[in-house]
Amino acid sequence: MDKIWNEMYEAAAAVKGFRQISDYVSGGEVSAAVLSKSGKIYTGVCIDTASTLGICAERNAIFNMITNGEYEIDKVLAILPDGSSGAPCGACRELMVQLMPGRYQDIEIMMDMETGRIMTLGELTPEWWIK
């Protein structure tokens, strides 16, 4: 497996960890790392709220990337509460599709860090409304 995946996992693991922010907001149970096309790693954690104002770790990492002036994703890795990795949710997939229409299919997603199983967003999202 490419060493960049290990670097991404370590970066995501460094920001992971439950935080009770208020009676209504918690975060950090899921963390993510996004590798931009320039080769920089951006991280984010999930933010859970008592209403629909929360955000997934992957989108948080993507917004961090955008905040820092980058707009193209190469790889995505998320660490779930149990320490495993897995696929991004539909909202995260939708953001990636809209961010990179016509090019989102090649974004690599770490499905299982333990076995090194990788899929592309195109494989996960074969028939999206944006081609």
N, C-alpha and C positions, 0 to 999 in steps of 0.2 A: 504494500500500500504506500502511496505517495506520502512523504514526510509532512507535506503541508496539512494533510488531514489531522495528523497528530498535533501540529501547532494550533490548528483551529480548535481541536478538542480541548487542549490546554487553556486556550484563551477563553473559551466558553465556560470551562470549569472554574476558572478564576473569578468569574462574576456571578456564578450560580450560588444560591443559598437563600433560604426563606427569610423574608423580612416582613414583619407586621408593621406597616407604616402608620395606620390609623385603625379605628374600629371598622372602617369600610374599605380600606385599601391594603393589599399585601402584594408582595412581588418576589421574584427570584426563584420560584420553584422549577421553572424551565429557563434555560439559557440557550443562546444561539451565537454562532459565529458565521459571518458572511465574508467570503473572499472576493474582493473586487477584481476587475480585469487588470488593474494596475499591480495587483499582488498584495494589497494591504488588507489586513483582517480587521473587521468591525464586529463588535459584540453588542448584545442586548439581552435583557431579561424580560420575562412576562410580567405584566402588571395586572393584577386581578382586582376588580372593584365590585361593590354591591349592586351596581347597575351595568350597563353595557359600555362603559367608558374604558374598559381595560384594553390591553394590547398583547399580542403574542410576542414571544422573544424574537422570532425571526423578523417580524415587521419592525420591531424596535431596532434590531441590528441594521436592517435595510435603511431605516430613517436616519440612523447614526451615519451610515455611509453617505446618504444624500446630504445630510447636514455638513459633511466634510467635503462636498463638491464632487462626489463620484456617483455614477448613475448606471454602471454596468456590473452585473453579478457574474462570477465564475462558478463559485461553489457555496453550498449552504449546509450547515450542520447544526442540529439542535440536540441538547441534552435534556431528556425528560426527567421527571421527578425521581425515578428509580435508577438514574444514571445511564440508561440505555439511550440510543439515538433513534430517530424516526422521521417520518414524512411530515412536511408542513401541512397545516390545515388549508381548507379551501380559501379562506380570506388571504392567507399568505401567498398561496399560489396565484390568486387573482392579482395581487399587487405586483408580483414578479412578471406576470404576463403583460400587464398594462405598462410596466416600467420598460420592458424590452420586447415590444411587439415584433414578431418576425424573427426574434433571436432568442426568445425565452426557452425554446426547446432544448438548447444545449447546456443549460445550467445544470450542474451536477449536484445531486442531493445525497448525503450520506444517510442511508437507510438503516444500517446496522454496523456500528463502529467495531464491534467485537469480531464480526466475520468479514468486514471490509466491503459489504454489499453497497454498491452505489447505483443509483438510477438517475436518468436525466429528467428534468421537469417535463420534457416532451413525452416521455414514457408514462409519467404520472398523470399528465394532463393532455391526453392525445387529441381530444375533440373540444377545444375551448372556443368560446365565441369570438376570440381574436385569433387570427391565423398568424 
